[in-house]
């Protein structure tokens, strides 16, 4: 590759779901992970709360990167590595997936010529490298090019765009989506459900923290005592979930759940892990939806509806529709399939110059 100090690096910025990030071909980045991460920090402008000397958006949801390459797995078109670039810390982590950024991977693969368009619609099988899970993305490609405009609205994004259907073939969580082996656990006197159907999440009733679950993001982030308790819970749950010391990682997420307030299935407020999500991550919503379908799990008694498979997960910006089908004969229950509809849009394609 070229000397990026002088020539920059080829990148495409896309909105994927309710997130925004830079999409790269793996061949355009350094092969060494340490060199790659250093480059991404300088491209985004981290560490700096405003990311003023880079293209990051000064928020975890807009400081993300996708690295895409042809896949060596039979029947899979591309590999997708997600990297979260911290805003105010010099850290790049691959410890989680991102289902929102995933929304743009299929169109990006067609844009870069990794996958040929398949007529009016194209299906792309994608391996999420972070967890070795497989997802199929289906999206419109009239005239052989991705179409981004359409009539699908998702809460947290203004306007409408073309629908991108994501069908998850494997949760990536191993034999069970309950990594502690239990449907519920108790940490520091608080009952929780630890679940991982693509995203490690600790589900806890908002009432356990003395909250209604309908608080604004600003109210939750301003509550120092709540934040301290959430982070203590996260550290203890992380160890129990087999994630080790999570003090410098972005997982697990902590999702406070409450009865729905707007006709959905369950209401959520999600720490990611310190800031509160403007909405909820795609895979985070899938994991929460998985938990509340299981009798005895935290949130099951708070949820409305007939038990799936389609669930409406409410969040501060609206709601996210997910589908989860469980094998209830398994102990603990196992996931048969998960799915979600998202949108994405190409914002720019060109060269980005690192600091």
N, C-alpha and C positions, 0 to 999 in steps of 0.2 A: 504494500500500500504506500501511498505518497506520504511525505513528511507533513503531518497534519498541522504542525506549527506554522507552516507557510501556506499550504494548499487547502487546509480544512478537511472535512470528512463529509462524504455524501450521507444525507439523512432525509427522511420524510417525517414531518410532524402530522400527527393525526389525533382527532378526538375519537377515542374509543369508549363507547358507553358514556359514563359520567366522569371519565378521566381524560387526561391528555398527555401525550408523550412523544418521544422521538423513536422512530422505527429505523433500524439499521440492518443491512446485510452483514452477516458475520465476517465476510471477507473484507469488508470495509473498516473493520475495527482490529486493533492489536489482538493477536492470538493469546498472548499472556494475560490472564485475568487481572493481575495487579496493574499492568499497563492500561488495560481496557477501562478498569474502574477509575483510575486516575484521570484518564481522558474524559470520561463521562462526568466526573465531578467538575472539571474545568469547562466542559460544554454547558452544563446546567448552571454554573455559577455558585456551586456549593464549596465550602460551607458559608452561608450568608443568609440571614432571615429574609432578605428581599431577593436573593439570587440576582442582584442588580447587574453583575458582570457576566451573565449567561442567559440562556433561553428558558430556564426553569420558571415556573409560575408562582414561586414563593409559597407553595402548599404541597403536601405529600401527594395529592391527587393530580398535580400537574408537573411532577418531577419524576417521571417514569421513563423507562427505556425498554424496547423490545429488540431482541437480536434474533434474526431469522436466517435459516440456512436450509438447503435441501436435506431431507431426512434419509438415513440409511435403513430405517425400519421398513420392511416390506408392507406395501399398502398404505403407507403414510407419506404425504407429499412434503411437508416441511416440519422442521423443528423450531420451536419458539421458546426462547429463554427470556424470562421477565426479570428485570433488574429495577429495584426501588432505589432511587438516588435520594438520600436524606437531604433535607433543605439546609439545616443549620449545623450539621455534623459532617465530617469527611468520611462518610460511610456509604457504600453501595452494597446492597444485600440481595441474594438470590433465594432467600429462605421462604418465599411464598410465591404463589401464582397471582395473576391479576386477570380476572375474567372480563373486566372492562377493556383493557388494552388488547386482550384476546380478540375482541370484536373486530379490530382492524387488521388482524393477521392475514385472513383470507384475501381481502382486497389488495393488501400490500404485496402478497406473494404473486398475484396476477400483475400488478403494476410493475414489479421488478422482473417479470418473465420467468419466475420459478415454477409457475403453474399456468397452463394454457386455460383461457376462458372456455367454458363448456356450453356455449350457446346462451340462451336468455338467462339461464341460472347456472351457477358454478358451485360445485361441492368440493371442499378442500378438507382432507383429513390432516389434523395438526397434532403433533406430539408436544405437550407442555413439558418442557425439559425439567422444570423445577420439581415436578412430582411424578414424571413419567406417565402422565395420564393422556388419554386420547380424546379428542373432540372433533366433531365434524361441523364445519361452518358452511352454511348455504346462503348465497346472496346473489342479487341480480347482476348480470353482465351483458346487457343488450349491446350488440355491435362489437362484442369481444373486449369490452372494457368495464371495470366496476362502475356501477351507477350508485351515487351517494344520495341523490334527492329522492324523496318518496313521501309516504303518508303515515309513517309510523312515528308515534310520539312516545318518548320515555321520560318519566319524571326526573327532573334535575337537569334537563337539557332543553333549551328553548327551541320552538319550532318542531318540524318533523323531518324525517329522513327515510332512506330505504331500510327495510327490515333485514337483519342478519340473524338467522336462526342458528343457535349453538346447541348441539346435541352431544352431551357428555357420555362417553362410552364406559368410562372407568373413573371412579372417584379419585384414584391416585392415593387413597388412604390406606391401602393394604386390605387385610382380611376383614377389618371392622372399621366403621366410621366413628366408633367410640374409642379413642386411643388409650384411655385409661382402663378399658375393659368393663366400665360401669356406665349405666345410664345416668346416674347422678353421683357426684362427689361432694364432699364438704371441705372447704378450705377457709380457715379462720372463722369458723362458725357460719359461713355462707354456703348454701346449697347451690350447686351449679351443674350444668351439663357440658361436658367437653366433647366436641364433635368436630370431625374433619371430613367433609364431603367435598374436597377440593381446596378448602381453606380452614386452617385450624382456628376454631372459634370457641370461646367460653361463653355459654349462654347463662345469664343470671337475671332473675326477676328484678325489675327496676325497684319494686317495693322493698327488696332486701337492702337497698341503699337509701330507703326513705324517699324515693322519687316516684312520680306518677308515670314516668316514661313518655310524657308529652312535652317535656321541657325543651326549650330552644337550645341550639348548639352553644350560643353565647352563655346561657345560664349554666350549662354543664361544664364548659371549659373554665368558667370563673369560680367554680366550687372547688377550692383547694383540698378540702377534706375528702370529697368524693374522688378526686383524681388520685390522691394518695392511696385510698383504699382500693381503687381499681388497679393501680400499678402493683400493689402488694399482692392482690389476688392473681394478677397476670403472672408474676414471677413464680408463685407457688404452683399454679396450674400448669405453666410451661414445663416445669420439671416432671410433674405427674403425667404429662402428655408425651414424654420422651423427647422433648425439645431442648433439654438442658437449661443452661443459664440464658434466659431470653432478654436480659437487661439491655442488650445492644442490638436486638432484632425487632422486626415489625410484626411477628406472630408470637403467640396467638392474639387475635382480636378479642375484645370484650364487648359483647352485645347485650345491652339492657333490653329486656322484653316486657311488654305490657299488653293488656287487651287492646284490640284495634279501635281506632277512633273515627275512621273514615270508610267503614265498610269492607276493610281488608280482612286478612287472616290473623295477623299479629303485628304489633307495633314495635319498632326497634330504634335504638340510639346506640351507635357503634363507635367505640374508641379504637383508633387505628395506628399505633396503640395509645398515643397521648392526645393528639387532636381528635375531635369528634367528626366522623364522616358527614359530608354534606348530604349524602343519601345513604347508600350501603353498597359494598362491593358485590359483584355478580356471584362469585363463589361464596362470599360471606352470607348472602341471602339464601343460596342453596343449602349451606350448612345449617343456618337457623331454621329453614323450612324442614330440613331433615329431622332436626331435634324435636320440633313441636308436633311432628306426626307420631312420635313414639309415646305411648302411654307411660306415665311416670317421669318422663323427662321434664326439665324446667321449661315452662312455656306451654306445655300441652294443655294444661287446665285453663290457660289464658286465651288460647286460640279460638277463633270462630271458624265456622265452616263444617264440612262433612268429612274431613280427614284426607283431603287431596284427591287426585294428584296435583291439581293446579292450586297454587297458593299465591296470595297477594301480600307481600311483605312490606308493610308501611315503614317509611323513613322520613327524615325531616323535610325532604323535597317532594314527597308524594308516596309512590309505591312501586315495587318491582315485582313483576309476575314471574314465578318460577314453577317448574313441574318436577316433582319428585315421586318416584314409585319405589315402594319398599317391599322387601321380602320379609313379611312379619313372622314367617315360620322359623327364621334364623334367630339365634340367641347370641348376642343382641341382634336386633334387626339389621339387615343388609340392604344396600341400595341396588335396585335393578337398573334404573336410568334416571338421568336428570336433564333438564333442558331449560332454555331461556331465550327470549327474543331481545336483541339489542340493536343499536345503530352505530354507525361510525362515519367519519368524514375526513377526507384529505384536506389538510390546511395549507401546507406548503411542501414543496419538493425541491431540494437543492443542496447547498453546501453550508455546513455550520462550522464556525471557527472557534476553537477552544481558547480559553484564556492562556 
